[in-house]
């Protein structure tokens, strides 16, 4: 790479300045995903308990 003698290269800090804007967005997406996954697991657990309760009731009442 050939450089001219009177050219000064300055640092570009645009990425460094963009980090504070992206961190809250990434944290919010992570929080939403965490809550969604937790709710789906709880829903599966509740439906499994409901199914087992229904089978227990049918066994008790022939």
CHARMM internal coordinates of N, CA and C (Angstrom, degrees):
IC EDIT
DIST 1 N 1 CA 1.4379
DIST 1 CA 1 C 1.5259
ANGL 1 N 1 CA 1 C 108.02
DIST 1 C 2 N 1.2847
ANGL 1 CA 1 C 2 N 116.63
DIHE 1 N 1 CA 1 C 2 N 128.78
DIST 2 N 2 CA 1.4609
ANGL 1 C 2 N 2 CA 121.50
DIHE 1 CA 1 C 2 N 2 CA -178.67
DIST 2 CA 2 C 1.5220
ANGL 2 N 2 CA 2 C 108.61
DIHE 1 C 2 N 2 CA 2 C -100.96
DIST 2 C 3 N 1.3358
ANGL 2 CA 2 C 3 N 115.36
DIHE 2 N 2 CA 2 C 3 N 129.84
DIST 3 N 3 CA 1.4693
ANGL 2 C 3 N 3 CA 120.26
DIHE 2 CA 2 C 3 N 3 CA 179.20
DIST 3 CA 3 C 1.5219
ANGL 3 N 3 CA 3 C 109.26
DIHE 2 C 3 N 3 CA 3 C -114.19
DIST 3 C 4 N 1.2971
ANGL 3 CA 3 C 4 N 113.47
DIHE 3 N 3 CA 3 C 4 N 146.67
DIST 4 N 4 CA 1.4602
ANGL 3 C 4 N 4 CA 117.82
DIHE 3 CA 3 C 4 N 4 CA 175.84
DIST 4 CA 4 C 1.5211
ANGL 4 N 4 CA 4 C 108.74
DIHE 3 C 4 N 4 CA 4 C -80.93
DIST 4 C 5 N 1.2678
ANGL 4 CA 4 C 5 N 117.34
DIHE 4 N 4 CA 4 C 5 N 156.34
DIST 5 N 5 CA 1.4537
ANGL 4 C 5 N 5 CA 122.66
DIHE 4 CA 4 C 5 N 5 CA -174.59
DIST 5 CA 5 C 1.5216
ANGL 5 N 5 CA 5 C 115.33
DIHE 4 C 5 N 5 CA 5 C -67.43
DIST 5 C 6 N 1.3135
ANGL 5 CA 5 C 6 N 119.64
DIHE 5 N 5 CA 5 C 6 N -33.62
DIST 6 N 6 CA 1.4581
ANGL 5 C 6 N 6 CA 121.72
DIHE 5 CA 5 C 6 N 6 CA -174.64
DIST 6 CA 6 C 1.5349
ANGL 6 N 6 CA 6 C 113.60
DIHE 5 C 6 N 6 CA 6 C -102.11
DIST 6 C 7 N 1.3086
ANGL 6 CA 6 C 7 N 118.50
DIHE 6 N 6 CA 6 C 7 N 21.03
DIST 7 N 7 CA 1.4612
ANGL 6 C 7 N 7 CA 121.56
DIHE 6 CA 6 C 7 N 7 CA -177.02
DIST 7 CA 7 C 1.5210
ANGL 7 N 7 CA 7 C 109.15
DIHE 6 C 7 N 7 CA 7 C -103.91
DIST 7 C 8 N 1.3133
ANGL 7 CA 7 C 8 N 115.27
DIHE 7 N 7 CA 7 C 8 N 125.37
DIST 8 N 8 CA 1.4634
ANGL 7 C 8 N 8 CA 120.51
DIHE 7 CA 7 C 8 N 8 CA 175.64
DIST 8 CA 8 C 1.5264
ANGL 8 N 8 CA 8 C 108.63
DIHE 7 C 8 N 8 CA 8 C -105.15
DIST 8 C 9 N 1.3129
ANGL 8 CA 8 C 9 N 116.62
DIHE 8 N 8 CA 8 C 9 N 129.53
DIST 9 N 9 CA 1.4582
ANGL 8 C 9 N 9 CA 120.95
DIHE 8 CA 8 C 9 N 9 CA 177.42
DIST 9 CA 9 C 1.5196
ANGL 9 N 9 CA 9 C 108.12
DIHE 8 C 9 N 9 CA 9 C -93.27
DIST 9 C 10 N 1.3117
ANGL 9 CA 9 C 10 N 115.46
DIHE 9 N 9 CA 9 C 10 N 124.73
DIST 10 N 10 CA 1.4565
ANGL 9 C 10 N 10 CA 120.34
DIHE 9 CA 9 C 10 N 10 CA 179.69
DIST 10 CA 10 C 1.5251
ANGL 10 N 10 CA 10 C 109.18
DIHE 9 C 10 N 10 CA 10 C -103.83
DIST 10 C 11 N 1.3112
ANGL 10 CA 10 C 11 N 116.64
DIHE 10 N 10 CA 10 C 11 N 151.68
DIST 11 N 11 CA 1.4636
ANGL 10 C 11 N 11 CA 121.07
DIHE 10 CA 10 C 11 N 11 CA 179.78
DIST 11 CA 11 C 1.5251
ANGL 11 N 11 CA 11 C 109.76
DIHE 10 C 11 N 11 CA 11 C -71.50
DIST 11 C 12 N 1.3190
ANGL 11 CA 11 C 12 N 115.60
DIHE 11 N 11 CA 11 C 12 N 146.25
DIST 12 N 12 CA 1.4606
ANGL 11 C 12 N 12 CA 121.79
DIHE 11 CA 11 C 12 N 12 CA 177.20
DIST 12 CA 12 C 1.5327
ANGL 12 N 12 CA 12 C 107.17
DIHE 11 C 12 N 12 CA 12 C -106.28
DIST 12 C 13 N 1.3035
ANGL 12 CA 12 C 13 N 116.56
DIHE 12 N 12 CA 12 C 13 N 113.86
DIST 13 N 13 CA 1.4585
ANGL 12 C 13 N 13 CA 121.44
DIHE 12 CA 12 C 13 N 13 CA -175.67
DIST 13 CA 13 C 1.5222
ANGL 13 N 13 CA 13 C 112.45
DIHE 12 C 13 N 13 CA 13 C -103.02
DIST 13 C 14 N 1.3051
ANGL 13 CA 13 C 14 N 117.72
DIHE 13 N 13 CA 13 C 14 N 20.76
DIST 14 N 14 CA 1.4621
ANGL 13 C 14 N 14 CA 119.17
DIHE 13 CA 13 C 14 N 14 CA -177.21
DIST 14 CA 14 C 1.5293
ANGL 14 N 14 CA 14 C 111.68
DIHE 13 C 14 N 14 CA 14 C -64.03
DIST 14 C 15 N 1.3235
ANGL 14 CA 14 C 15 N 117.88
DIHE 14 N 14 CA 14 C 15 N -37.84
DIST 15 N 15 CA 1.4619
ANGL 14 C 15 N 15 CA 120.02
DIHE 14 CA 14 C 15 N 15 CA 177.74
DIST 15 CA 15 C 1.5230
ANGL 15 N 15 CA 15 C 110.65
DIHE 14 C 15 N 15 CA 15 C -66.70
DIST 15 C 16 N 1.2951
ANGL 15 CA 15 C 16 N 116.63
DIHE 15 N 15 CA 15 C 16 N -40.83
DIST 16 N 16 CA 1.4619
ANGL 15 C 16 N 16 CA 120.71
DIHE 15 CA 15 C 16 N 16 CA 178.29
DIST 16 CA 16 C 1.5261
ANGL 16 N 16 CA 16 C 111.11
DIHE 15 C 16 N 16 CA 16 C -63.34
DIST 16 C 17 N 1.2989
ANGL 16 CA 16 C 17 N 117.15
DIHE 16 N 16 CA 16 C 17 N -36.40
DIST 17 N 17 CA 1.4598
ANGL 16 C 17 N 17 CA 120.76
DIHE 16 CA 16 C 17 N 17 CA 178.16
DIST 17 CA 17 C 1.5315
ANGL 17 N 17 CA 17 C 112.24
DIHE 16 C 17 N 17 CA 17 C -75.69
DIST 17 C 18 N 1.3227
ANGL 17 CA 17 C 18 N 117.81
DIHE 17 N 17 CA 17 C 18 N -23.25
DIST 18 N 18 CA 1.4625
ANGL 17 C 18 N 18 CA 121.19
DIHE 17 CA 17 C 18 N 18 CA -179.01
DIST 18 CA 18 C 1.5234
ANGL 18 N 18 CA 18 C 112.55
DIHE 17 C 18 N 18 CA 18 C -81.86
DIST 18 C 19 N 1.3197
ANGL 18 CA 18 C 19 N 117.84
DIHE 18 N 18 CA 18 C 19 N -21.12
DIST 19 N 19 CA 1.4694
ANGL 18 C 19 N 19 CA 121.11
DIHE 18 CA 18 C 19 N 19 CA -177.55
DIST 19 CA 19 C 1.5274
ANGL 19 N 19 CA 19 C 111.97
DIHE 18 C 19 N 19 CA 19 C -57.45
DIST 19 C 20 N 1.3237
ANGL 19 CA 19 C 20 N 120.66
DIHE 19 N 19 CA 19 C 20 N -46.45
DIST 20 N 20 CA 1.4687
ANGL 19 C 20 N 20 CA 118.76
DIHE 19 CA 19 C 20 N 20 CA 179.42
DIST 20 CA 20 C 1.5299
ANGL 20 N 20 CA 20 C 113.34
DIHE 19 C 20 N 20 CA 20 C -62.07
DIST 20 C 21 N 1.3010
ANGL 20 CA 20 C 21 N 118.31
DIHE 20 N 20 CA 20 C 21 N -23.60
DIST 21 N 21 CA 1.4627
ANGL 20 C 21 N 21 CA 120.44
DIHE 20 CA 20 C 21 N 21 CA 178.58
DIST 21 CA 21 C 1.5246
ANGL 21 N 21 CA 21 C 110.82
DIHE 20 C 21 N 21 CA 21 C -79.08
DIST 21 C 22 N 1.3153
ANGL 21 CA 21 C 22 N 118.63
DIHE 21 N 21 CA 21 C 22 N -32.77
DIST 22 N 22 CA 1.4566
ANGL 21 C 22 N 22 CA 121.63
DIHE 21 CA 21 C 22 N 22 CA -176.82
DIST 22 CA 22 C 1.5214
ANGL 22 N 22 CA 22 C 113.16
DIHE 21 C 22 N 22 CA 22 C -86.42
DIST 22 C 23 N 1.3080
ANGL 22 CA 22 C 23 N 119.20
DIHE 22 N 22 CA 22 C 23 N -28.49
DIST 23 N 23 CA 1.4645
ANGL 22 C 23 N 23 CA 120.60
DIHE 22 CA 22 C 23 N 23 CA -177.76
DIST 23 CA 23 C 1.5287
ANGL 23 N 23 CA 23 C 113.19
DIHE 22 C 23 N 23 CA 23 C -59.80
DIST 23 C 24 N 1.3244
ANGL 23 CA 23 C 24 N 120.59
DIHE 23 N 23 CA 23 C 24 N -46.98
DIST 24 N 24 CA 1.4676
ANGL 23 C 24 N 24 CA 118.52
DIHE 23 CA 23 C 24 N 24 CA 177.56
DIST 24 CA 24 C 1.5333
ANGL 24 N 24 CA 24 C 112.64
DIHE 23 C 24 N 24 CA 24 C -63.73
DIST 24 C 25 N 1.3149
ANGL 24 CA 24 C 25 N 117.63
DIHE 24 N 24 CA 24 C 25 N -35.48
DIST 25 N 25 CA 1.4618
ANGL 24 C 25 N 25 CA 120.38
DIHE 24 CA 24 C 25 N 25 CA 179.32
DIST 25 CA 25 C 1.5288
ANGL 25 N 25 CA 25 C 110.34
DIHE 24 C 25 N 25 CA 25 C -66.36
DIST 25 C 26 N 1.3096
ANGL 25 CA 25 C 26 N 117.36
DIHE 25 N 25 CA 25 C 26 N -43.24
DIST 26 N 26 CA 1.4633
ANGL 25 C 26 N 26 CA 121.23
DIHE 25 CA 25 C 26 N 26 CA 178.81
DIST 26 CA 26 C 1.5268
ANGL 26 N 26 CA 26 C 110.03
DIHE 25 C 26 N 26 CA 26 C -65.97
DIST 26 C 27 N 1.3215
ANGL 26 CA 26 C 27 N 117.35
DIHE 26 N 26 CA 26 C 27 N -40.70
DIST 27 N 27 CA 1.4655
ANGL 26 C 27 N 27 CA 120.61
DIHE 26 CA 26 C 27 N 27 CA 178.49
DIST 27 CA 27 C 1.5297
ANGL 27 N 27 CA 27 C 110.64
DIHE 26 C 27 N 27 CA 27 C -64.32
DIST 27 C 28 N 1.3082
ANGL 27 CA 27 C 28 N 117.84
DIHE 27 N 27 CA 27 C 28 N -39.70
DIST 28 N 28 CA 1.4572
ANGL 27 C 28 N 28 CA 121.05
DIHE 27 CA 27 C 28 N 28 CA 179.23
DIST 28 CA 28 C 1.5282
ANGL 28 N 28 CA 28 C 111.71
DIHE 27 C 28 N 28 CA 28 C -66.21
DIST 28 C 29 N 1.3143
ANGL 28 CA 28 C 29 N 116.95
DIHE 28 N 28 CA 28 C 29 N -42.22
DIST 29 N 29 CA 1.4696
ANGL 28 C 29 N 29 CA 120.75
DIHE 28 CA 28 C 29 N 29 CA 176.73
DIST 29 CA 29 C 1.5231
ANGL 29 N 29 CA 29 C 110.28
DIHE 28 C 29 N 29 CA 29 C -62.23
DIST 29 C 30 N 1.3211
ANGL 29 CA 29 C 30 N 117.10
DIHE 29 N 29 CA 29 C 30 N -42.09
DIST 30 N 30 CA 1.4654
ANGL 29 C 30 N 30 CA 120.62
DIHE 29 CA 29 C 30 N 30 CA 177.53
DIST 30 CA 30 C 1.5142
ANGL 30 N 30 CA 30 C 112.08
DIHE 29 C 30 N 30 CA 30 C -61.86
DIST 30 C 31 N 1.3138
ANGL 30 CA 30 C 31 N 117.19
DIHE 30 N 30 CA 30 C 31 N -41.46
DIST 31 N 31 CA 1.4628
ANGL 30 C 31 N 31 CA 121.35
DIHE 30 CA 30 C 31 N 31 CA 179.05
DIST 31 CA 31 C 1.5328
ANGL 31 N 31 CA 31 C 111.31
DIHE 30 C 31 N 31 CA 31 C -65.18
DIST 31 C 32 N 1.3144
ANGL 31 CA 31 C 32 N 116.80
DIHE 31 N 31 CA 31 C 32 N -42.79
DIST 32 N 32 CA 1.4640
ANGL 31 C 32 N 32 CA 120.49
DIHE 31 CA 31 C 32 N 32 CA 178.95
DIST 32 CA 32 C 1.5315
ANGL 32 N 32 CA 32 C 110.23
DIHE 31 C 32 N 32 CA 32 C -63.74
DIST 32 C 33 N 1.3167
ANGL 32 CA 32 C 33 N 117.47
DIHE 32 N 32 CA 32 C 33 N -43.32
DIST 33 N 33 CA 1.4657
ANGL 32 C 33 N 33 CA 120.43
DIHE 32 CA 32 C 33 N 33 CA 177.88
DIST 33 CA 33 C 1.5188
ANGL 33 N 33 CA 33 C 111.53
DIHE 32 C 33 N 33 CA 33 C -63.24
DIST 33 C 34 N 1.3151
ANGL 33 CA 33 C 34 N 117.24
DIHE 33 N 33 CA 33 C 34 N -41.88
DIST 34 N 34 CA 1.4626
ANGL 33 C 34 N 34 CA 121.22
DIHE 33 CA 33 C 34 N 34 CA 178.95
DIST 34 CA 34 C 1.5298
ANGL 34 N 34 CA 34 C 110.87
DIHE 33 C 34 N 34 CA 34 C -59.92
DIST 34 C 35 N 1.3221
ANGL 34 CA 34 C 35 N 116.94
DIHE 34 N 34 CA 34 C 35 N -46.27
DIST 35 N 35 CA 1.4706
ANGL 34 C 35 N 35 CA 120.79
DIHE 34 CA 34 C 35 N 35 CA -179.29
DIST 35 CA 35 C 1.5295
ANGL 35 N 35 CA 35 C 110.58
DIHE 34 C 35 N 35 CA 35 C -66.65
DIST 35 C 36 N 1.3253
ANGL 35 CA 35 C 36 N 117.68
DIHE 35 N 35 CA 35 C 36 N -40.53
DIST 36 N 36 CA 1.4642
ANGL 35 C 36 N 36 CA 120.56
DIHE 35 CA 35 C 36 N 36 CA 179.76
DIST 36 CA 36 C 1.5221
ANGL 36 N 36 CA 36 C 111.33
DIHE 35 C 36 N 36 CA 36 C -64.01
DIST 36 C 37 N 1.3225
ANGL 36 CA 36 C 37 N 117.30
DIHE 36 N 36 CA 36 C 37 N -43.89
DIST 37 N 37 CA 1.4596
ANGL 36 C 37 N 37 CA 120.63
DIHE 36 CA 36 C 37 N 37 CA 179.62
DIST 37 CA 37 C 1.5168
ANGL 37 N 37 CA 37 C 110.44
DIHE 36 C 37 N 37 CA 37 C -65.55
DIST 37 C 38 N 1.3223
ANGL 37 CA 37 C 38 N 117.41
DIHE 37 N 37 CA 37 C 38 N -41.57
DIST 38 N 38 CA 1.4637
ANGL 37 C 38 N 38 CA 121.04
DIHE 37 CA 37 C 38 N 38 CA 179.58
DIST 38 CA 38 C 1.5300
ANGL 38 N 38 CA 38 C 110.98
DIHE 37 C 38 N 38 CA 38 C -63.62
DIST 38 C 39 N 1.3223
ANGL 38 CA 38 C 39 N 117.43
DIHE 38 N 38 CA 38 C 39 N -41.58
DIST 39 N 39 CA 1.4631
ANGL 38 C 39 N 39 CA 120.76
DIHE 38 CA 38 C 39 N 39 CA 179.62
DIST 39 CA 39 C 1.5260
ANGL 39 N 39 CA 39 C 111.65
DIHE 38 C 39 N 39 CA 39 C -66.94
DIST 39 C 40 N 1.3208
ANGL 39 CA 39 C 40 N 117.24
DIHE 39 N 39 CA 39 C 40 N -38.94
DIST 40 N 40 CA 1.4689
ANGL 39 C 40 N 40 CA 119.52
DIHE 39 CA 39 C 40 N 40 CA 178.95
DIST 40 CA 40 C 1.5187
ANGL 40 N 40 CA 40 C 111.16
DIHE 39 C 40 N 40 CA 40 C -66.15
DIST 40 C 41 N 1.3355
ANGL 40 CA 40 C 41 N 116.58
DIHE 40 N 40 CA 40 C 41 N -39.69
DIST 41 N 41 CA 1.4663
ANGL 40 C 41 N 41 CA 119.19
DIHE 40 CA 40 C 41 N 41 CA 177.29
DIST 41 CA 41 C 1.5232
ANGL 41 N 41 CA 41 C 110.97
DIHE 40 C 41 N 41 CA 41 C -65.05
DIST 41 C 42 N 1.3178
ANGL 41 CA 41 C 42 N 117.59
DIHE 41 N 41 CA 41 C 42 N -40.53
DIST 42 N 42 CA 1.4660
ANGL 41 C 42 N 42 CA 121.21
DIHE 41 CA 41 C 42 N 42 CA 178.72
DIST 42 CA 42 C 1.5244
ANGL 42 N 42 CA 42 C 110.05
DIHE 41 C 42 N 42 CA 42 C -65.58
DIST 42 C 43 N 1.3171
ANGL 42 CA 42 C 43 N 117.54
DIHE 42 N 42 CA 42 C 43 N -38.54
DIST 43 N 43 CA 1.4649
ANGL 42 C 43 N 43 CA 121.13
DIHE 42 CA 42 C 43 N 43 CA 178.89
DIST 43 CA 43 C 1.5223
ANGL 43 N 43 CA 43 C 110.75
DIHE 42 C 43 N 43 CA 43 C -64.93
DIST 43 C 44 N 1.3301
ANGL 43 CA 43 C 44 N 117.36
DIHE 43 N 43 CA 43 C 44 N -42.73
DIST 44 N 44 CA 1.4688
ANGL 43 C 44 N 44 CA 120.60
DIHE 43 CA 43 C 44 N 44 CA 177.53
DIST 44 CA 44 C 1.5227
ANGL 44 N 44 CA 44 C 110.50
DIHE 43 C 44 N 44 CA 44 C -63.20
DIST 44 C 45 N 1.3246
ANGL 44 CA 44 C 45 N 116.50
DIHE 44 N 44 CA 44 C 45 N -41.31
DIST 45 N 45 CA 1.4627
ANGL 44 C 45 N 45 CA 120.81
DIHE 44 CA 44 C 45 N 45 CA -179.61
DIST 45 CA 45 C 1.5325
ANGL 45 N 45 CA 45 C 110.26
DIHE 44 C 45 N 45 CA 45 C -65.04
DIST 45 C 46 N 1.3258
ANGL 45 CA 45 C 46 N 117.52
DIHE 45 N 45 CA 45 C 46 N -42.05
DIST 46 N 46 CA 1.4640
ANGL 45 C 46 N 46 CA 121.15
DIHE 45 CA 45 C 46 N 46 CA 178.91
DIST 46 CA 46 C 1.5214
ANGL 46 N 46 CA 46 C 111.56
DIHE 45 C 46 N 46 CA 46 C -65.55
DIST 46 C 47 N 1.3261
ANGL 46 CA 46 C 47 N 117.48
DIHE 46 N 46 CA 46 C 47 N -41.37
DIST 47 N 47 CA 1.4606
ANGL 46 C 47 N 47 CA 119.54
DIHE 46 CA 46 C 47 N 47 CA -179.52
DIST 47 CA 47 C 1.5301
ANGL 47 N 47 CA 47 C 110.49
DIHE 46 C 47 N 47 CA 47 C -68.46
DIST 47 C 48 N 1.3257
ANGL 47 CA 47 C 48 N 118.10
DIHE 47 N 47 CA 47 C 48 N -34.08
DIST 48 N 48 CA 1.4641
ANGL 47 C 48 N 48 CA 120.71
DIHE 47 CA 47 C 48 N 48 CA 176.86
DIST 48 CA 48 C 1.5246
ANGL 48 N 48 CA 48 C 110.20
DIHE 47 C 48 N 48 CA 48 C -67.53
DIST 48 C 49 N 1.3283
ANGL 48 CA 48 C 49 N 117.41
DIHE 48 N 48 CA 48 C 49 N -39.28
DIST 49 N 49 CA 1.4686
ANGL 48 C 49 N 49 CA 120.68
DIHE 48 CA 48 C 49 N 49 CA 177.43
DIST 49 CA 49 C 1.5218
ANGL 49 N 49 CA 49 C 110.72
DIHE 48 C 49 N 49 CA 49 C -66.42
DIST 49 C 50 N 1.3264
ANGL 49 CA 49 C 50 N 117.49
DIHE 49 N 49 CA 49 C 50 N -38.22
DIST 50 N 50 CA 1.4634
ANGL 49 C 50 N 50 CA 121.29
DIHE 49 CA 49 C 50 N 50 CA 178.30
DIST 50 CA 50 C 1.5297
ANGL 50 N 50 CA 50 C 110.72
DIHE 49 C 50 N 50 CA 50 C -63.76
DIST 50 C 51 N 1.3290
ANGL 50 CA 50 C 51 N 116.36
DIHE 50 N 50 CA 50 C 51 N -42.44
DIST 51 N 51 CA 1.4578
ANGL 50 C 51 N 51 CA 120.02
DIHE 50 CA 50 C 51 N 51 CA 179.34
DIST 51 CA 51 C 1.5234
ANGL 51 N 51 CA 51 C 111.09
DIHE 50 C 51 N 51 CA 51 C -64.52
DIST 51 C 52 N 1.3303
ANGL 51 CA 51 C 52 N 117.09
DIHE 51 N 51 CA 51 C 52 N -41.92
DIST 52 N 52 CA 1.4599
ANGL 51 C 52 N 52 CA 119.42
DIHE 51 CA 51 C 52 N 52 CA -179.97
DIST 52 CA 52 C 1.5254
ANGL 52 N 52 CA 52 C 110.76
DIHE 51 C 52 N 52 CA 52 C -68.73
DIST 52 C 53 N 1.3305
ANGL 52 CA 52 C 53 N 117.69
DIHE 52 N 52 CA 52 C 53 N -34.23
DIST 53 N 53 CA 1.4600
ANGL 52 C 53 N 53 CA 120.68
DIHE 52 CA 52 C 53 N 53 CA 177.71
DIST 53 CA 53 C 1.5239
ANGL 53 N 53 CA 53 C 110.04
DIHE 52 C 53 N 53 CA 53 C -68.03
DIST 53 C 54 N 1.3223
ANGL 53 CA 53 C 54 N 118.23
DIHE 53 N 53 CA 53 C 54 N -37.18
DIST 54 N 54 CA 1.4576
ANGL 53 C 54 N 54 CA 121.13
DIHE 53 CA 53 C 54 N 54 CA 179.01
DIST 54 CA 54 C 1.5218
ANGL 54 N 54 CA 54 C 110.90
DIHE 53 C 54 N 54 CA 54 C -67.55
DIST 54 C 55 N 1.3169
ANGL 54 CA 54 C 55 N 117.67
DIHE 54 N 54 CA 54 C 55 N -39.21
DIST 55 N 55 CA 1.4698
ANGL 54 C 55 N 55 CA 119.82
DIHE 54 CA 54 C 55 N 55 CA 178.74
DIST 55 CA 55 C 1.5195
ANGL 55 N 55 CA 55 C 110.45
DIHE 54 C 55 N 55 CA 55 C -69.20
DIST 55 C 56 N 1.3291
ANGL 55 CA 55 C 56 N 117.76
DIHE 55 N 55 CA 55 C 56 N -34.27
DIST 56 N 56 CA 1.4569
ANGL 55 C 56 N 56 CA 120.47
DIHE 55 CA 55 C 56 N 56 CA 177.37
DIST 56 CA 56 C 1.5219
ANGL 56 N 56 CA 56 C 110.23
DIHE 55 C 56 N 56 CA 56 C -65.80
DIST 56 C 57 N 1.3065
ANGL 56 CA 56 C 57 N 118.10
DIHE 56 N 56 CA 56 C 57 N -39.71
DIST 57 N 57 CA 1.4674
ANGL 56 C 57 N 57 CA 121.64
DIHE 56 CA 56 C 57 N 57 CA -179.79
DIST 57 CA 57 C 1.5255
ANGL 57 N 57 CA 57 C 111.14
DIHE 56 C 57 N 57 CA 57 C -67.79
DIST 57 C 58 N 1.3003
ANGL 57 CA 57 C 58 N 118.10
DIHE 57 N 57 CA 57 C 58 N -38.83
DIST 58 N 58 CA 1.4588
ANGL 57 C 58 N 58 CA 120.10
DIHE 57 CA 57 C 58 N 58 CA -179.56
DIST 58 CA 58 C 1.5225
ANGL 58 N 58 CA 58 C 111.02
DIHE 57 C 58 N 58 CA 58 C -69.99
DIST 58 C 59 N 1.3231
ANGL 58 CA 58 C 59 N 117.42
DIHE 58 N 58 CA 58 C 59 N -30.56
DIST 59 N 59 CA 1.4580
ANGL 58 C 59 N 59 CA 119.86
DIHE 58 CA 58 C 59 N 59 CA 176.92
DIST 59 CA 59 C 1.5310
ANGL 59 N 59 CA 59 C 111.27
DIHE 58 C 59 N 59 CA 59 C -71.64
DIST 59 C 60 N 1.3171
ANGL 59 CA 59 C 60 N 117.23
DIHE 59 N 59 CA 59 C 60 N -33.12
DIST 60 N 60 CA 1.4593
ANGL 59 C 60 N 60 CA 121.02
DIHE 59 CA 59 C 60 N 60 CA -179.33
DIST 60 CA 60 C 1.5252
ANGL 60 N 60 CA 60 C 111.32
DIHE 59 C 60 N 60 CA 60 C -74.64
DIST 60 C 61 N 1.3187
ANGL 60 CA 60 C 61 N 118.18
DIHE 60 N 60 CA 60 C 61 N -35.38
DIST 61 N 61 CA 1.4717
ANGL 60 C 61 N 61 CA 122.70
DIHE 60 CA 60 C 61 N 61 CA -177.34
DIST 61 CA 61 C 1.5254
ANGL 61 N 61 CA 61 C 110.01
DIHE 60 C 61 N 61 CA 61 C -111.92
DIST 61 C 62 N 1.3322
ANGL 61 CA 61 C 62 N 117.75
DIHE 61 N 61 CA 61 C 62 N 92.31
DIST 62 N 62 CA 1.4713
ANGL 61 C 62 N 62 CA 118.96
DIHE 61 CA 61 C 62 N 62 CA -179.27
DIST 62 CA 62 C 1.4934
ANGL 62 N 62 CA 62 C 113.29
DIHE 61 C 62 N 62 CA 62 C -77.11
END
COOR INIT
IC SEED 1 N 1 CA 1 C
IC BUILD
